[in-house]
Every structure is written in structure tokens, then in C-alpha cells.
Amino acid sequence: MINKIDVRGIHMKVEPKLHAYATKKIGKLDSFMSRHVRQSARAEIILKEEILKTKKNNICEVILHLPQGIITTKESTVNMFAAIDIVEAKLKNQLKKYKEK
């Protein structure tokens, strides 16, 4: 599990259930990192809520700070939980590429 995870909400209050879900999903990504990267990795999860004229948009952005770079992923959907799931899948692919370097 990634030790340093910061969850912030912009234009919304992050409920404990949503905070726990995001922390659990993004925290599991350490299995795609090498041992020395795990120790210094930290994640910022930014959850935003945009209300447009006709619909509500939920945006999840994750910034992973790694020793040799930063990986950023952003997704926008109607449901915040779905946005977190999609961001997790995107980060898995990016971490596989990072690990190959």
C-alpha cells in the first residue's frame, strides 16, 4: 500500500466512504512498482465536482510522485466511483511502462 496518499475535494466534501474507496484503489497500485520506488512514492487524489447547465460532472485526477518522474491521470464521468476505477486502470498501464524503463 502506498503510504502517503492525500485526498482532496474541490467544490465538494469528500465523504468518508469515498475517501476510503479512493485510498484503497490507488493504494493497491504499489504492486506495480519496484521495491525502492514504493518507499518514496506518494499520491495526490483530487476529486472535483462540476455542475454544468444540464448535468453534473465528476472529475478524478491522480498525481503519482515517483523518484524519477511524475505520472498524472485524469478522468471525468457522471459517477465519482466510476471515475476512480477508470483512473486506476489507466495508472496500472502507465506504471507498467514506468517499471520497464
C-alpha positions, 0 to 999 in steps of 0.5 A: 500500500502506498503510504502517503496518499492525500485526498482532496475535494474541490467544490465538494466534501469528500465523504468518508466512504469515498475517501476510503474507496479512493485510498484503497484503489490507488493504494493497491497500485504499489504492486506495480512498482519496484521495491525502492520506488514504493518507499518514496512514492506518494499520491495526490487524489483530487476529486472535483465536482462540476455542475454544468447547465444540464448535468453534473460532472465528476472529475478524478485526477491522480498525481503519482510522485515517483523518484524519477518522474511524475505520472498524472491521470485524469478522468471525468464521468457522471459517477465519482466511483466510476471515475476512480476505477477508470483512473486506476486502470489507466495508472496500472498501464502507465506504471507498467511502462514506468517499471520497464524503463 
